[in-house]
């Protein structure tokens, strides 16, 4: 059984030959938890079953790899090293994504006193992670991390935006899944299209925009972000309704022959207040 795969729709778009390691995510293998910071939305929307992952044989292989990781770490790391060496000899410059469907910190895992990053200093390693503390610890120079963002209120106690900005300030990208269309900016940083390539090691302080796929299309947890375009549409609809109200209410009052100046002014004030309330609500819900 080989551990790495190159048959990945996303990494196949990379210009550099890329190896990806797919394990059984979260607690799916029935032993341990290889996604320690996974959220409800992340677990429900996981791409583990996307593409070839829908086949039983693929799922069985991922579970076997995960069991090997837990039950014989030395053999697991030795085989990873052997396959990386083989790919490098065959292809020259390569990239390795150790966490295709997992979130394991490999920096502390050693084989004969060396980590994979130390054994292969000329290889580019990269991963996505939801574990914020990894950005605050020493990171090997040939290992590039991207922070995975979620808008779920229980994700880092609702401080995901603050944490994401901290990561961006350190020079690392932040991956965000959007509902349909990518905005130009998010959290005050430019958004690049992360669906065009998986070469995150080329990105610095940017938002890596990803469009919702598979199960994520139906996410309502906050993991998938509603892009500003939809917010603007809601706001426009609200404003249009308020404008009609502003025009209609005073008109009705004016048409009433017994209307006083005070009643007319009061109706206009009510309509303006309604418009202001609509704007505030749309701003909050579209945050």
N, C-alpha and C positions, 0 to 999 in steps of 0.2 A: 504493500500500500504506500503510495506516494503521499507526501504531506502537502506540498504546494501544487497549485494549479495555475495555468496561464489562460485557460478557457473562461475568461470573465469578460462580459460585455463592456463593462466600464473601463477596465485596465487595458483592454485591447485597443482602445483609442489612444493610449500613450505612445509617444514616439520611441521611448526606450523600452526594451524587453522587461516585462514586469512579472514577478512571481507573487501570488496571493495565497495566504493561508486561511482556509475556511474551517472553523470549528463549529460545534453545536452551541449557539448563543445562550447567554444567561444560564438557566438551570436545566436546559433541555436534555442534557446528557444524563441527568439524574445524579450527578456528583459535582459538588462545588458550584461556584457562580463565577463565570468568566467575564461577566459584564457588571462589575460592582456598582456602577453609577447609573444603571439602566432605569429609565422612567416608565411609567405605565404606557405612555404613548409610543415610546421607543420600542418596548417589547411587543406591543400590538401591531406596530407598523414595520417590524424588522424585515429586511430584504432576504432573510435566510431562505424563504421559499420562493423567491423570485427566480426567473430563468430556469436553469438546470436544477436549482434547488427544490423544484416541485417533485423531482423524481425520488422514489423511495431509496434507490441505491445511493444517491448522492447524500441523502440525509443519514443513511446508515454509516457511510464513510466519515462524515463529519463527527458523528457520535464516537466512532472508533478512534479518531484522531484525538478527540477531547479526553477520552478514557486513557489513552497513552500519555497525554500531557500530565494527567494526575497520578497515574499508576507507575510510570517509569520515566521520570523527567530527564534522566541522563540519555537514554536511548532517543527520546523525543528530540532533544537539542542536538544530539549527534547526527540524526537524520536530517534535521533542518540544515545543519552546517554542510553536510554532504551534498544536498540538493542545491544549495546556494553556490557551492564550489563548482559543481557540474554546470550550472547555468552560466556562471561567469566565464568558465573556460570555453564554453560553446558560443556565447553571445558577446563577450567582452563586457562592456558597460551595461549593468542591469540595475533595476530598482526592485525592492522587496517590501511588500505590505504584509506585516506579520499578523495584523488583526483585520481580516476581511469581514468576519461576523463575530468578533470577540473584542474584548478591551483589556488585554493582559499587559502588564508592565514588564517588558523583557530586559530592561536595563540592569536588573539585579540578578538575572538568571545566568549562571556561569557553567561553562564546560571546560574542564581542565584549567580553571582559574581565569578564563576569559569569557566575556559576553560575545554575542554574535557581532555586535558593533565593533568590538576590538579585533575580532578575528578577520573581519572583512571591512577594513577601513576605506577601501575604494568602492564599496557598494553603497548605494543610496537607499536607506530605509525610511519608510514613512507610515504614518497611521492617523486615524481619526480617534479621538478619545473624549469621553464625557467626564473624565477625572481631572478636575481643575488643578489639584496639588501637583500633578506631574509637570506642569509648566513652571512651578516654583522650585523644582529640584534640578540638579545638573542634568542636562540632556546631551548625549553624545553628538559630536559635530556632524556626523553622517546620518543622524536620525531627525526627521522632521515631523512635528506634530500639528494637527489641526483640531481645534476645540469644536465639539459637536453641541450646538445650541438647541435649547428647547424653551418654548414659552409657557410650559406647564407651571402653574402657581406653586406646586410643591417641589419644583426642581431648584435646588439650592435655596430653598425657602423664599422663592420669588425674586431672588437677586441675580438671576441668570444674565440679565442685561448688563449689570454692573461688572460681573465676573467676565463676561465676554469682552467688554471694553478694556479690562485689565489685560486680558490675553492679547488683544489687538495692540495695546500699548507696548507689549513686550516684543512685538514683531511677528506674531504668529497669526495665521488666518482662522476665521471662525466659520464653520459650515452651518447653514440655515436652510431648512426645508420650507419652501413656499407652496401655497395652494395651487396656483396655475401659472402666473406670470411673474418673472423676476423684476423687482423694483430697481431703480438706478442706485439707490443708497439704502442703508439700514443701519441703525444705531450711529448714524453720522459717518459711516465708512462706505466706500464704493463697493458695488456688488459685481462680481465676475461670474460668468456662467460655468458652474462646476460640472455640468453634464457633458461639456465638450471634451473633457479629458480628466483623468484622475491624477494628474501630475501635480499634486498639492505641494510638493517640495519646491515648486517654482513660485509659489505664492508667498507674499509677506502679509502686511497688515491690511487685509481685505476681507469682505464677506464673500464666502463661496456659496453662491445661490444654487440650490438644488430643487427641482420641481418634484412634487409629491408623486410617487409611483406605487402601483400595487395597492396594498392595504392602506397605505398612508393617505390615499385619495379620500378615504372615508373617516380620517382622524378628526375627532372633536375634542381631544384632550388639551390642545394647545401646543402639542409637539410640532404640528404643521402651522406655519404662520400665514395669516391672511395678508396678502400683499396690499400695499396702499391703494392700488387701482380699485379694489373692491370697496375699500373704505371711502374713497372719493365718490363712488357710485352711490353708496348709502347716504353720504352727506348731501350729494346733489339731489337725491330724491327727497330727503328731509327738508332741504332748503326750498325746493320747488313747492312742497306742500305748505310750508310756512308763508312763502310769498303769496300763494293763492289765498291763504287765510288773512294776510295783511290787507290784500286788496278787497276781499269779500266782506269781512266783518265791518269795516268802516262804511262800505257801500250800502250794506243792509241798514246800518244805523242812520246814514244820511237820507236814505229813502223813506225812513219813518218820519212823517211830518211833525211828530211831537218830540223828536230828539232834541236834546239840549246840547250846548257846547261842551258841557262837562261830560255827557254821555259819549259824545263823539271822540273827545280826547281820551276818555277811558278805554274805549274800544280799540283805538290805535295803540295805546300803551300795552294793552293785553296782547295784541298781535305781535308787537315788537318783542315783548317778553317771551312769547312762544317761540319766535325765531331764535332768540338767544339761547333758550333752553335746548332747542334742536341742535344748534351748533355745538353746545357743550357736550351733549350726549354722544354725538357723532365723533367728536374728538376723543372722548374717553374710550368708546367701544372700538375705535379704530387705532388705538395706541399701539 
